[in-house]
Amino acid sequence: MTKYLISFPSEAMVLTAEEFPIVVAESHAVIEEAKAAGVYVFGGGIDEQVDPVLVSADGSVSTMIYRGSELNGGFTVLELPTREDAIEWARKIAAACRCPQELRAFGYDPAS
């Protein structure tokens, strides 16, 4: 089976104070559904209060991180038999979170 990353950037989720607890409850319900289905691997949100760093092979740490796509927001990793299944789970998460989700497949690595 393939592992899929389902994610969204912080700025995609625009909620009122009244909507927020509803979205939290609904998104947690989808995660519980994924756990019950045995497809949940890991999920969470990037802590945007902690600055990212770049760690080199020699152990040095730099604030000069890779640039391109800013990594923030929330993500879920699911292990699923088909891309169609991944699209359906991404749809459920999008409905719960009230924002579209990016879907990416992890490359197969027999050592992982």
C-alpha distances in whole Angstrom, upper triangle without the diagonal:
4,7,10,13,16,19,23,26,29,31,29,30,33,34,38,39,39,35,34,33,32,29,29,29,26,24,24,23,20,19,20,19,15,16,17,14,12,10,12,12,15,18,22,24,26,29,31,34,33,34,31,32,31,31,32,32,35,34,37,35,36,36,36,32,30,31,29,27,28,26,27,26,23,19,16,13,10,6,6,5,8,10,13,11,11,15,16,15,17,19,20,20,22,25,25,26,28,26,24,21,19,15,14,11,10,11,9,11,11,14,12
4,6,10,13,16,20,23,26,28,26,27,31,32,35,36,37,33,31,32,31,27,27,27,25,22,23,23,19,18,20,19,15,16,18,15,13,10,12,11,14,16,19,22,23,26,28,32,30,31,28,29,28,28,29,29,33,32,34,33,33,33,32,29,26,27,25,23,25,22,23,23,20,16,14,10,8,5,6,6,7,8,12,11,9,13,15,13,14,18,18,18,20,23,23,23,26,24,21,18,16,12,10,7,7,8,7,10,11,14,11
4,7,10,13,17,20,22,25,23,24,28,29,32,33,34,30,28,29,28,25,24,25,23,19,20,20,17,15,18,17,13,14,17,14,13,9,9,8,10,12,16,18,19,23,25,28,27,27,24,26,25,26,27,27,31,30,31,30,30,30,30,26,24,25,23,21,22,19,20,19,16,13,10,7,6,4,6,9,10,10,13,11,9,12,14,12,13,16,17,16,18,21,21,21,23,21,19,15,14,11,9,6,6,8,8,10,12,14,11
4,6,10,13,16,19,22,20,21,24,26,29,30,31,27,26,26,25,22,22,23,21,17,18,19,16,14,17,16,13,15,17,15,14,10,10,9,10,11,14,16,17,21,23,26,25,26,23,25,25,26,27,28,31,30,31,30,30,29,28,24,23,23,21,18,19,17,17,16,14,10,8,5,5,6,7,10,10,8,11,10,7,10,12,10,10,13,14,13,15,18,18,18,20,18,15,12,10,7,6,4,6,9,11,13,16,17,14
4,6,10,13,16,18,16,17,21,23,26,28,28,25,23,24,23,20,19,21,19,16,17,18,15,14,17,17,13,15,18,17,16,12,11,10,9,9,11,13,14,18,19,22,22,22,20,22,22,23,25,26,30,28,29,27,27,26,25,21,20,20,18,15,16,13,14,13,10,7,6,5,7,9,11,14,13,11,14,13,9,11,13,11,9,13,14,12,13,17,16,15,18,15,13,10,8,6,5,6,7,11,13,15,18,19,15
4,7,11,13,16,14,14,18,20,23,24,25,22,20,21,20,17,16,18,16,13,14,16,13,12,15,15,13,15,18,17,16,13,11,11,11,9,11,12,13,17,18,22,22,22,21,23,24,26,28,29,32,31,31,29,28,27,26,23,21,21,19,15,16,13,13,11,8,6,5,6,8,11,12,15,14,12,13,12,8,9,11,8,6,10,11,8,9,13,13,12,14,12,10,6,6,5,7,9,11,14,17,19,22,22,19
4,7,10,12,10,11,15,17,21,22,23,20,18,19,19,15,15,18,16,13,15,17,14,13,17,17,15,17,20,19,19,16,14,14,12,9,10,9,11,14,15,19,19,19,18,21,22,24,27,28,31,29,30,27,26,24,24,20,19,18,16,13,12,10,9,7,6,4,6,9,11,14,16,19,18,15,16,16,12,12,14,11,8,11,12,9,9,13,13,10,12,10,9,5,5,7,9,12,13,17,19,21,24,24,21
4,7,8,7,8,12,14,18,19,21,18,16,18,18,14,15,17,16,13,15,18,15,15,19,19,18,20,23,22,22,19,17,17,15,12,11,10,11,14,14,17,18,19,18,21,22,25,28,30,33,31,30,27,26,24,23,20,19,18,16,12,11,9,8,6,6,7,10,12,15,18,19,22,21,18,19,18,15,14,16,14,10,12,13,10,9,12,12,9,11,8,7,5,6,9,11,15,16,20,23,25,28,28,25
4,6,6,8,11,14,17,19,21,18,16,19,19,16,16,19,18,15,18,20,19,18,22,23,21,23,26,26,26,23,20,20,17,14,12,10,10,12,11,15,16,16,16,19,21,23,26,29,31,29,29,25,24,21,21,18,17,15,13,10,8,7,5,4,7,9,12,15,18,21,23,26,24,21,23,22,19,18,19,18,14,16,17,13,12,15,15,11,12,9,10,9,9,12,14,17,19,22,25,26,30,30,26
4,5,6,8,11,14,16,18,16,13,16,17,14,14,18,17,15,17,20,19,18,22,23,22,24,27,27,27,24,22,21,18,15,12,9,9,11,9,13,15,15,16,19,22,24,28,30,33,30,29,26,24,21,21,19,19,17,16,12,10,9,6,4,7,10,14,17,20,24,25,28,27,25,25,25,21,21,22,19,16,18,18,14,13,16,15,11,12,10,11,11,12,16,17,21,22,25,28,29,32,32,29
4,6,7,10,13,15,18,16,14,18,18,15,16,20,19,17,20,22,21,21,25,26,25,27,30,30,30,27,25,25,22,18,16,13,13,14,12,15,17,17,18,22,24,27,30,33,35,33,32,28,26,23,23,20,20,18,16,13,11,11,9,8,11,14,17,20,23,26,27,30,29,26,26,26,23,22,23,21,18,18,19,16,14,16,16,12,12,10,11,12,13,17,19,23,24,27,30,32,35,35,32
4,6,10,13,16,17,14,14,17,17,13,15,18,17,15,18,20,19,19,23,23,22,25,27,27,28,25,23,23,21,17,16,13,14,16,15,18,20,20,21,24,26,29,32,34,37,35,34,30,29,26,25,23,22,20,18,14,13,13,10,8,10,13,16,19,21,24,25,28,26,23,23,23,20,18,19,18,15,15,16,13,11,13,13,9,9,6,8,9,11,15,17,21,23,26,29,31,34,34,31
4,6,10,12,14,11,10,13,13,10,12,15,14,12,15,18,17,17,21,21,21,23,26,26,27,24,22,23,20,17,15,12,14,15,14,17,20,21,21,25,27,30,33,36,38,36,35,31,30,27,27,25,24,22,21,17,15,14,11,8,10,13,15,19,21,24,25,28,27,24,24,23,21,19,20,18,15,15,15,12,10,11,11,7,7,6,9,10,13,16,19,22,24,28,30,32,35,35,32
4,7,10,12,9,9,13,13,11,13,16,15,15,18,20,19,20,23,24,24,26,29,29,30,28,25,26,24,20,18,15,17,17,16,19,22,23,24,27,30,33,36,39,41,38,37,34,32,29,29,27,27,25,23,20,18,17,14,12,13,16,19,22,24,28,29,32,30,28,27,27,24,22,22,21,18,18,18,15,13,13,13,9,8,8,11,14,16,20,23,26,28,31,34,36,39,39,36
4,7,8,6,6,10,10,9,11,14,14,13,16,18,18,20,22,23,24,26,28,29,30,28,26,27,24,20,18,16,18,18,18,20,23,24,26,29,32,35,38,41,43,40,39,36,34,31,32,30,30,28,26,23,21,20,17,14,14,18,20,23,25,29,30,33,32,29,28,27,25,24,23,21,19,18,18,15,13,13,12,9,8,10,14,16,19,22,25,28,30,34,36,38,41,41,37
4,5,5,6,10,10,10,12,15,15,16,18,20,21,22,24,25,26,28,30,31,33,31,28,30,27,23,21,19,21,21,20,21,25,26,28,32,35,38,41,44,46,43,42,38,37,33,34,32,33,31,29,26,24,23,20,17,18,21,23,27,28,32,33,36,35,33,32,31,28,27,26,25,22,21,20,18,17,16,14,12,11,13,17,19,23,26,29,32,34,37,40,41,44,44,40
4,6,5,8,10,10,11,14,15,16,17,19,21,22,24,25,27,28,30,31,32,31,28,30,27,23,20,19,20,20,19,20,24,26,28,32,35,37,41,44,45,42,42,38,37,33,35,33,34,32,31,28,25,24,20,18,18,22,23,27,29,33,34,37,36,34,34,32,30,29,28,26,24,23,22,20,19,18,16,14,14,16,20,21,25,27,30,33,35,38,41,42,45,44,40
4,6,7,8,9,11,12,14,15,17,18,20,21,23,24,26,27,28,30,32,31,28,30,27,24,22,20,23,23,23,24,27,29,31,35,38,40,44,46,48,45,44,41,40,37,38,36,36,35,34,30,28,27,23,20,20,23,24,28,29,33,34,37,36,34,33,31,30,28,27,25,24,23,21,19,18,17,15,14,13,16,20,22,25,28,31,34,36,39,41,43,45,45,41
4,6,5,6,9,10,11,12,14,15,17,18,20,21,23,24,26,27,29,27,25,27,25,21,19,18,21,21,21,23,26,28,29,33,36,38,42,44,46,43,43,39,38,35,36,34,34,33,31,28,26,24,21,17,17,20,21,25,26,29,30,33,32,30,29,28,26,25,23,21,20,19,17,15,15,13,11,10,10,13,16,18,22,24,28,30,32,36,38,40,42,42,38
4,5,5,6,9,10,10,12,14,15,17,18,20,21,22,24,26,27,26,23,25,22,18,16,15,17,18,18,19,22,25,26,30,33,35,39,41,43,40,40,36,35,32,34,31,32,30,29,26,23,22,18,15,14,17,19,22,24,28,29,32,31,30,29,27,25,24,23,21,19,19,17,15,14,13,11,9,10,13,16,17,21,23,26,29,30,34,36,37,40,40,36
4,5,5,6,9,10,11,12,14,15,16,18,20,21,22,24,26,25,22,24,22,18,16,16,19,19,20,21,24,27,28,32,34,36,40,42,44,41,41,38,37,34,36,33,34,33,32,28,26,24,20,17,16,18,19,23,24,27,29,32,32,30,30,27,26,25,24,21,20,20,17,15,16,15,11,11,12,15,19,19,23,25,28,30,31,35,37,38,40,40,36
4,5,5,6,9,10,11,13,14,15,17,19,20,21,23,25,24,22,24,22,19,17,17,20,21,22,24,26,29,30,34,36,38,42,44,46,43,43,40,39,36,38,35,35,34,33,29,27,25,21,18,16,18,19,22,23,26,27,30,30,28,27,25,24,23,21,19,18,17,15,13,14,12,9,9,10,14,17,18,22,24,27,29,31,34,36,38,40,40,36
4,5,5,6,8,10,11,12,14,15,17,18,20,21,23,21,19,21,19,16,14,14,17,18,20,22,24,26,27,31,33,35,38,41,43,40,40,37,36,33,34,32,32,31,29,25,23,21,18,14,13,15,15,19,20,23,24,27,27,25,24,22,21,20,18,16,15,14,12,10,10,9,6,6,7,10,14,14,18,20,23,25,27,31,33,34,36,36,33
4,6,5,6,9,10,11,12,14,15,16,18,20,21,20,17,19,17,14,12,12,16,16,18,20,22,24,25,29,31,33,37,39,41,38,38,35,34,32,33,31,31,30,29,25,23,21,17,14,12,14,14,18,19,22,24,27,27,26,25,23,21,21,19,17,16,16,13,11,12,12,8,8,11,13,16,16,19,20,23,25,26,30,32,33,35,35,31
4,6,5,6,9,10,10,12,14,15,16,18,20,20,17,20,18,15,14,15,19,20,22,23,25,28,29,32,34,36,39,41,43,41,41,38,38,35,37,34,34,34,32,29,27,24,21,17,15,16,16,19,19,23,24,27,27,26,25,23,21,21,19,17,17,16,13,12,14,12,8,10,12,15,18,18,21,22,25,27,28,32,33,34,36,36,32
4,5,5,6,9,10,11,13,14,15,17,19,18,16,19,17,15,15,16,19,21,22,25,27,29,29,33,35,36,40,41,44,41,42,39,38,36,37,34,34,33,31,28,26,23,21,17,14,15,14,18,18,21,21,24,24,23,22,19,18,18,16,13,14,13,10,9,10,9,5,8,10,13,15,15,19,20,23,24,26,30,31,33,34,35,31
4,5,5,6,9,10,11,13,14,15,17,15,13,16,14,11,11,12,16,18,20,22,24,26,26,29,31,33,36,38,40,38,38,35,35,33,34,30,30,30,28,24,23,20,17,14,11,11,11,14,14,18,19,22,22,21,20,18,16,16,14,11,11,12,9,6,9,8,5,6,9,11,13,13,16,16,19,21,23,26,28,29,31,31,28
4,5,5,6,9,10,10,12,14,15,15,12,14,13,11,11,13,16,18,20,22,24,26,26,29,31,33,36,37,40,37,38,35,35,33,34,31,31,31,30,26,25,22,19,15,12,12,11,14,14,18,19,22,23,22,22,19,17,18,16,13,14,15,11,9,12,12,9,10,13,15,17,16,18,19,21,22,23,27,28,29,31,31,27
4,5,5,6,9,10,10,12,14,14,12,15,15,13,14,16,20,22,24,26,27,30,30,33,35,36,39,40,43,40,41,38,38,37,38,35,34,34,33,29,28,25,22,19,15,15,13,16,15,18,18,22,22,22,21,18,17,18,15,12,14,14,10,10,13,12,9,11,14,16,18,17,20,20,22,23,24,28,29,30,32,32,28
4,5,5,6,9,10,10,12,11,10,13,13,12,13,15,19,21,23,26,27,29,29,32,33,34,37,39,41,39,40,37,37,35,36,33,32,32,30,27,26,23,20,17,14,13,11,13,12,15,15,18,18,18,17,14,13,14,12,8,10,10,7,7,10,10,7,10,13,14,15,14,16,16,19,20,21,25,26,27,29,29,26
4,5,5,6,9,10,11,10,7,10,10,9,10,13,17,19,22,24,25,27,26,29,31,32,34,36,38,36,37,34,35,33,34,31,30,30,29,26,24,21,19,16,12,11,9,10,10,13,14,18,18,18,18,15,13,15,13,10,11,13,10,8,12,13,10,11,15,16,16,14,16,16,18,18,19,23,24,25,26,26,23
4,5,5,6,9,10,10,9,12,12,11,13,16,20,22,25,27,27,30,29,32,34,34,37,38,41,38,39,37,38,36,37,34,34,34,33,29,28,25,23,20,16,15,12,13,12,15,16,19,20,21,20,16,16,18,15,12,14,15,12,12,15,15,12,14,18,19,20,18,20,19,21,21,22,26,26,27,28,28,24
4,5,5,6,9,9,9,12,13,13,15,18,22,24,27,29,30,32,31,34,35,36,39,40,42,40,41,39,40,38,39,36,35,35,33,30,29,26,24,21,17,16,13,14,12,13,14,16,18,18,17,14,14,15,13,10,13,13,10,11,14,14,12,15,18,19,19,18,20,18,20,20,22,25,25,27,27,28,25
4,5,5,6,6,5,9,10,11,14,17,20,23,26,28,28,30,29,32,33,33,36,36,39,37,39,36,37,36,36,33,32,32,31,27,27,24,22,20,16,13,10,10,8,10,10,13,15,15,15,11,11,13,11,8,11,13,10,10,14,15,13,15,18,19,18,16,17,16,17,17,18,21,21,23,24,24,21
4,5,5,6,5,8,10,11,14,17,21,23,26,28,28,30,29,32,32,33,35,36,39,36,38,36,37,36,37,33,33,34,32,29,28,25,23,21,17,15,11,11,9,11,12,15,17,18,18,15,14,17,15,12,15,16,14,13,17,18,16,17,21,22,21,19,20,19,20,19,19,22,22,23,23,24,20
4,5,8,8,12,13,15,17,21,24,26,29,32,32,34,33,35,36,37,39,39,42,40,42,40,41,40,41,37,37,37,36,33,32,28,27,24,21,18,15,15,12,13,13,16,18,20,19,15,16,18,16,13,16,18,15,15,19,19,17,19,22,24,23,21,23,21,22,22,22,25,24,25,26,26,23
4,6,8,11,14,15,18,22,25,27,30,33,33,35,33,36,36,36,39,39,42,40,42,40,41,40,40,37,36,36,35,32,31,28,27,24,21,18,14,14,10,10,10,12,14,16,16,12,13,15,13,11,15,16,14,15,18,18,17,20,22,23,22,20,21,19,20,19,20,22,22,23,23,24,21
4,6,9,12,14,17,21,24,26,29,32,31,33,31,33,34,34,36,36,39,37,39,37,38,38,39,35,34,35,34,31,30,27,26,24,20,17,14,12,9,8,9,12,14,16,17,13,13,17,15,13,16,18,16,16,20,21,19,21,24,24,24,21,21,19,19,18,18,20,19,20,20,21,18
4,6,10,12,15,19,21,24,27,30,29,31,29,31,31,31,33,34,37,35,37,35,36,35,36,32,31,32,30,27,27,24,23,21,18,14,11,9,5,5,6,9,12,13,14,10,10,13,13,10,13,15,14,14,17,19,18,19,22,22,20,17,18,15,16,14,15,17,16,18,18,19,16
4,6,8,12,15,18,21,24,26,26,27,26,28,28,29,31,32,35,33,34,32,33,32,33,29,29,29,28,25,25,21,20,18,15,12,8,7,5,7,9,12,14,15,16,13,11,14,14,10,12,15,14,13,16,18,16,17,20,20,19,16,17,15,15,14,14,17,17,18,19,19,16
4,7,11,14,16,19,22,25,24,25,23,25,25,25,28,28,31,29,31,29,30,29,30,27,26,27,26,23,23,19,19,18,14,11,8,5,5,7,10,14,16,16,18,15,13,16,16,13,14,18,16,15,18,20,19,19,22,21,21,17,17,15,14,13,12,15,15,16,17,16,13
4,7,11,13,15,18,21,20,22,20,22,23,23,26,26,29,27,28,26,27,26,27,24,24,25,24,21,20,17,16,15,11,8,6,5,7,10,13,17,18,18,20,17,14,17,17,14,14,18,16,14,17,19,17,17,20,20,19,16,16,15,15,14,13,17,17,17,19,18,14
4,7,10,13,15,18,18,19,18,21,22,23,26,27,30,27,28,26,26,25,26,23,22,23,22,19,18,14,13,11,8,5,4,6,9,12,15,19,19,19,20,17,15,17,17,13,13,16,15,12,14,17,15,14,17,17,17,14,14,14,14,15,15,18,19,20,22,21,17
4,7,9,12,15,15,17,16,19,21,22,25,27,29,27,27,24,25,23,24,21,21,22,21,18,16,13,11,9,6,6,6,9,12,16,18,22,23,21,23,20,17,19,19,16,15,17,16,13,15,17,15,13,16,16,16,14,15,15,16,17,17,21,22,23,25,24,20
4,6,9,11,12,14,14,17,19,21,24,27,29,26,26,23,23,21,22,19,19,20,19,16,14,10,7,6,4,6,9,12,15,18,21,25,25,23,24,22,19,20,21,17,16,18,17,14,15,17,15,12,16,15,16,14,14,16,17,19,19,22,24,25,27,26,23
4,6,9,9,10,10,13,16,18,21,24,26,23,23,19,19,17,18,15,16,17,17,14,11,8,5,6,6,8,11,14,17,20,23,27,27,25,26,25,21,22,23,20,18,21,20,17,18,20,18,15,18,17,17,15,15,17,17,19,19,22,24,24,27,26,23
4,5,6,8,9,13,16,18,22,24,26,23,22,19,18,16,18,16,18,18,19,16,13,10,8,8,9,12,15,17,21,24,27,30,30,29,30,28,25,26,27,24,22,24,23,20,20,23,20,18,20,19,20,19,19,21,21,23,22,26,28,28,30,29,25
4,5,7,9,12,16,18,22,25,26,23,22,18,17,14,16,14,16,16,17,14,11,9,7,8,11,13,17,19,23,26,29,32,32,30,31,30,27,27,28,25,23,25,25,21,21,24,22,18,20,19,20,19,19,21,22,24,24,27,29,29,32,31,28
4,6,9,13,16,19,22,25,26,23,22,18,17,14,17,16,18,18,20,18,14,13,10,12,14,17,20,22,26,29,32,35,35,33,35,34,30,31,32,29,26,28,28,24,24,27,24,21,23,22,24,22,23,25,25,28,27,30,32,32,35,33,30
4,6,9,13,15,19,22,22,19,18,14,14,12,14,13,16,17,19,17,14,12,11,13,15,17,20,22,25,28,31,35,35,33,35,34,30,31,32,29,27,30,29,25,26,28,26,23,25,24,25,23,23,25,25,27,26,28,30,30,33,31,28
4,7,10,13,16,20,20,17,16,12,11,8,11,10,13,14,16,15,12,11,11,14,16,18,21,23,26,29,32,35,35,33,35,34,31,31,33,30,28,30,30,27,27,30,28,25,27,25,25,24,23,25,24,26,25,27,30,29,32,30,28
4,7,10,13,16,18,15,14,10,9,7,9,7,10,11,14,13,10,9,10,14,16,17,20,21,24,27,30,33,33,31,33,32,29,30,32,29,26,29,30,26,26,29,28,25,27,25,25,23,21,23,22,24,22,24,27,26,29,27,25
4,6,10,13,14,12,10,6,6,5,7,6,9,12,15,15,13,12,14,17,19,20,22,23,26,28,32,35,35,33,35,35,31,32,34,31,29,32,33,29,30,33,31,28,30,28,28,26,24,25,24,25,23,25,27,26,29,27,25
4,7,10,11,10,8,6,5,6,6,5,8,11,14,15,14,13,16,19,21,21,23,23,27,28,31,34,34,32,35,34,31,32,35,32,30,33,34,30,31,34,33,30,32,30,29,27,24,25,23,24,22,23,25,24,27,25,23
4,7,8,6,6,5,7,9,10,9,11,15,17,18,17,16,19,22,23,22,24,24,27,29,32,34,35,33,36,36,32,34,36,34,32,35,36,32,33,36,35,32,35,32,32,29,27,27,25,25,23,23,25,23,26,23,22
4,5,5,5,7,8,11,11,11,12,16,19,20,20,19,22,25,26,25,27,26,29,30,33,36,36,35,38,37,34,36,38,36,34,38,38,35,36,39,38,36,38,35,34,31,29,29,26,26,24,24,25,23,25,23,22
4,5,7,10,12,15,15,14,15,19,22,23,23,22,25,28,28,27,28,27,30,30,33,35,36,35,39,38,35,37,39,37,35,39,40,37,38,41,40,38,40,38,36,33,31,30,27,27,24,23,24,22,24,21,21
4,6,9,12,15,16,16,17,21,24,25,25,24,27,30,30,30,31,30,33,34,37,39,40,39,42,41,38,40,43,40,39,42,43,40,41,44,43,40,43,40,39,36,34,34,31,31,27,27,28,26,27,24,24
4,6,10,13,14,15,17,20,23,24,23,22,24,27,28,28,29,28,31,32,36,38,39,38,41,40,37,39,41,38,37,40,41,37,39,42,40,38,40,38,37,34,32,32,30,30,27,27,28,26,27,24,24
4,7,10,11,13,15,18,22,23,22,21,24,27,28,28,30,29,33,34,37,40,40,39,42,41,38,40,42,39,37,41,41,38,39,42,40,38,40,38,37,34,32,33,31,31,28,29,30,28,30,27,26
4,7,9,10,13,16,19,20,19,18,20,24,25,25,27,27,31,33,36,39,39,37,40,39,36,37,40,37,35,38,38,35,36,39,37,34,37,35,34,32,30,31,29,29,27,28,29,28,30,28,26
4,5,7,11,13,17,18,17,17,19,22,24,25,27,28,31,33,36,39,39,37,40,39,36,37,39,37,34,37,38,34,35,38,37,34,36,33,33,31,29,30,28,29,27,28,30,29,32,29,28
4,6,9,11,15,16,14,14,16,20,22,23,26,27,31,33,36,38,38,36,39,38,34,35,38,35,33,35,36,32,32,36,34,31,33,30,30,28,27,28,27,28,27,28,31,30,33,31,29
4,7,9,12,14,13,14,17,20,23,24,27,27,31,33,35,38,37,35,38,38,34,35,37,35,32,35,36,33,32,36,35,32,33,30,30,28,26,27,26,27,26,27,30,29,32,30,29
4,6,10,11,10,11,14,17,20,20,23,23,27,29,32,34,34,31,34,34,30,31,34,31,29,32,33,29,29,32,32,28,30,27,27,24,22,24,22,24,22,23,26,25,29,27,26
4,7,9,9,10,14,17,19,19,22,22,26,27,30,32,31,29,32,32,28,29,32,30,27,30,31,28,28,31,31,28,29,26,25,23,20,21,19,21,20,21,24,24,27,26,24
4,6,7,10,13,17,19,19,22,23,26,28,30,33,31,29,31,32,28,28,31,29,26,29,30,27,26,30,30,27,28,24,23,21,19,21,19,21,21,22,25,26,29,28,27
4,6,9,12,15,18,18,21,22,25,27,28,30,29,26,28,29,25,25,28,27,24,26,28,25,24,28,28,25,25,22,20,19,16,18,17,19,19,20,24,25,28,28,26
4,6,9,12,14,15,18,19,22,24,26,28,26,23,26,26,22,22,25,23,20,23,24,21,20,24,24,21,22,18,17,15,13,15,14,17,17,19,23,24,28,27,25
4,6,10,12,14,17,19,22,25,26,29,28,25,27,27,23,23,26,24,21,23,24,21,20,23,23,20,21,18,17,15,14,16,16,19,19,21,25,25,29,28,26
4,7,9,10,14,15,19,22,24,27,26,23,25,25,21,21,24,21,18,21,22,18,18,22,21,18,19,16,16,14,12,14,14,17,17,19,22,23,26,26,23
4,7,9,13,15,19,22,24,27,26,24,26,25,21,21,23,20,18,20,20,17,16,19,18,15,17,14,15,13,13,15,16,18,19,22,25,25,28,28,25
4,7,11,14,17,20,22,26,25,23,24,23,19,19,20,18,15,17,17,13,13,16,15,11,13,11,12,11,11,14,15,18,19,22,25,26,29,28,25
4,7,11,14,17,19,23,22,20,21,20,16,17,18,15,12,15,14,11,11,14,13,10,13,11,12,10,11,12,14,16,17,21,23,24,27,26,23
4,7,10,13,16,19,19,17,18,17,13,14,15,12,10,14,13,10,11,14,13,11,14,12,12,9,9,10,11,13,13,17,19,21,23,23,19
4,6,10,12,16,16,15,16,14,11,13,13,10,9,13,12,9,12,14,13,12,15,14,13,10,10,10,11,12,12,16,18,19,21,21,18
4,7,10,13,14,13,15,13,10,13,14,10,10,14,14,12,14,17,16,15,18,17,16,12,12,10,10,10,9,13,14,15,17,18,14
4,6,10,11,11,13,10,8,11,12,9,10,13,13,12,15,17,16,17,19,18,17,13,13,11,11,10,10,13,14,15,17,18,14
4,7,9,10,12,10,8,12,13,11,12,16,15,15,18,20,19,20,23,22,20,16,16,12,12,10,10,12,12,13,14,16,13
4,6,8,9,6,6,10,11,9,12,14,14,15,17,19,20,21,23,22,19,16,16,12,12,10,11,13,13,15,16,18,15
4,7,9,7,8,11,12,12,14,16,17,18,20,22,22,24,26,24,22,19,18,15,14,11,13,14,13,16,16,19,17
4,5,5,7,9,10,11,13,14,16,17,18,20,22,23,24,23,20,17,16,12,12,10,13,14,14,17,18,21,19
4,5,5,6,9,10,10,12,14,15,16,18,20,20,22,20,17,14,13,9,9,8,11,13,14,17,19,22,20
4,5,5,6,9,10,11,13,14,15,17,19,20,21,19,16,14,14,11,12,12,15,17,18,21,23,25,23
4,5,5,6,9,10,11,13,14,15,17,18,20,19,16,14,14,11,13,12,15,17,17,20,22,24,21
4,5,5,6,9,10,11,12,14,15,16,18,16,14,11,11,8,9,9,12,15,16,19,21,22,20
4,6,5,6,9,10,10,12,14,15,16,14,11,9,10,7,10,11,14,17,19,22,24,26,23
4,5,5,6,9,10,11,13,14,15,15,12,11,12,11,13,14,17,20,21,24,26,28,25
4,5,5,6,9,10,11,12,14,13,12,10,11,10,12,13,16,19,20,23,24,26,23
4,5,5,6,9,10,10,12,10,8,6,8,7,10,12,15,18,20,23,25,26,23
4,5,5,6,9,10,10,10,8,8,10,10,14,15,19,22,23,26,29,30,27
4,5,5,6,9,10,11,10,10,13,12,16,17,20,23,25,27,29,30,27
4,5,5,6,8,8,8,7,10,11,14,16,18,22,24,26,28,29,26
4,5,5,6,5,5,6,9,11,14,17,20,23,25,28,30,31,28
4,6,5,7,8,9,13,14,18,20,23,27,28,31,33,34,31
4,6,8,10,11,14,16,19,21,23,27,29,31,33,34,30
4,6,8,9,12,15,18,20,22,26,28,30,33,33,30
4,7,9,13,16,19,22,25,28,30,33,35,36,32
4,7,10,13,16,20,22,26,28,30,33,34,31
4,7,10,13,17,19,23,25,28,31,32,29
4,6,10,13,16,19,22,24,27,28,25
4,7,10,13,16,19,22,25,26,23
4,7,10,13,16,19,22,23,20
4,7,9,12,15,18,20,17
4,6,9,12,15,17,14
4,6,9,12,13,11
4,6,10,12,10
4,6,9,8
4,5,6
4,6
4
